[in-house]
Amino acid sequence: MRRARLIRCLLCWLIAAAIVATAVARGEDVLVIYSAEWCTPCQRLKRDLEKHPEMTQGLVPEFRDPPPLNATIPDIRIERDGVVIARVVGYRGRRELANWIRSVVR
């Protein structure tokens, strides 16, 4: 049971990594989200993105473990060619996030 769960997690991670790598290779922007399982706003953000994929304006979302050393999460970034072009910390709701993404991606 534990092994099957581990394999399933690994496969999900590999698929997500392949999707992000494809987006980067195409020159597409990537929505990078540093989050944690114990973070309530992070989990709300995940649920909102699953229910409302249009929020991302076509960006590929990638969830990562929080950055080290006193990071405030969720830490939401838009990367272009591996470079952060915009960043916001905290989650204030899906409308505000969608408006922020729209203002950056235009």
C-alpha positions in Angstrom: 0.0 0.0 0.0 2.7 2.5 1.0 4.9 1.5 -2.0 1.9 1.9 -4.4 1.3 5.4 -3.0 4.9 6.3 -3.3 5.0 5.1 -7.0 1.8 7.1 -7.7 3.3 10.3 -6.2 6.5 9.8 -8.2 4.5 9.3 -11.4 2.5 12.5 -10.7 5.7 14.4 -10.1 7.3 13.1 -13.3 4.2 14.0 -15.4 4.1 17.5 -13.9 7.8 17.9 -14.5 7.4 16.9 -18.1 4.5 19.4 -18.6 6.5 22.2 -17.1 9.6 21.3 -19.2 7.5 21.3 -22.3 6.1 24.7 -21.5 9.6 26.1 -20.8 10.9 24.6 -24.1 8.0 26.3 -26.0 8.9 29.6 -24.3 5.7 29.7 -22.3 5.4 31.4 -18.9 5.1 29.1 -15.9 3.1 29.9 -12.7 5.3 28.7 -9.9 3.7 28.3 -6.5 5.6 27.5 -3.3 3.3 25.9 -0.9 3.0 23.3 1.9 0.5 20.7 2.9 0.0 22.3 6.3 -0.7 25.8 4.9 -4.4 26.5 4.8 -4.2 29.4 2.2 -2.0 27.2 0.0 -4.6 24.4 0.1 -7.4 26.9 -0.7 -5.3 28.1 -3.7 -4.8 24.5 -4.9 -8.6 23.9 -4.7 -9.4 27.1 -6.5 -7.0 26.4 -9.3 -8.4 22.9 -9.7 -12.0 24.2 -9.8 -11.2 27.3 -11.9 -8.3 26.5 -14.3 -9.2 29.7 -16.2 -7.6 31.6 -13.4 -4.1 30.8 -14.7 -4.8 32.5 -18.1 -3.2 29.5 -19.8 -0.1 29.4 -17.7 1.2 26.0 -16.6 1.0 25.8 -12.7 3.8 24.1 -10.9 3.6 23.6 -7.1 7.0 23.4 -5.3 8.0 22.8 -1.7 8.5 26.1 0.1 11.8 27.8 -0.3 14.1 27.5 2.7 14.7 30.0 5.5 11.6 31.8 6.8 9.7 31.7 3.6 6.2 33.2 3.6 3.8 31.0 1.7 2.1 30.8 -0.6 4.7 32.4 -2.7 3.4 32.8 -6.2 5.7 33.6 -9.1 5.5 33.9 -12.9 8.7 32.7 -14.6 9.8 33.2 -18.1 12.8 31.2 -19.4 13.6 30.3 -15.7 13.6 34.0 -14.6 11.0 35.4 -12.2 9.2 38.2 -13.9 6.5 38.8 -11.2 5.9 37.7 -7.7 3.2 38.0 -5.0 3.2 36.5 -1.5 0.0 35.3 0.1 -3.3 34.3 -1.4 -6.1 36.9 -1.3 -8.7 35.0 -3.4 -9.2 33.8 -6.9 -10.3 37.1 -8.4 -7.3 39.0 -7.2 -5.0 36.3 -8.3 -6.6 36.1 -11.8 -6.4 39.9 -12.1 -2.7 39.9 -11.1 -1.9 37.1 -13.6 -3.8 39.0 -16.3 -1.9 42.2 -15.6 1.5 40.4 -15.9 0.8 38.1 -18.9 -1.0 40.4 -21.3 
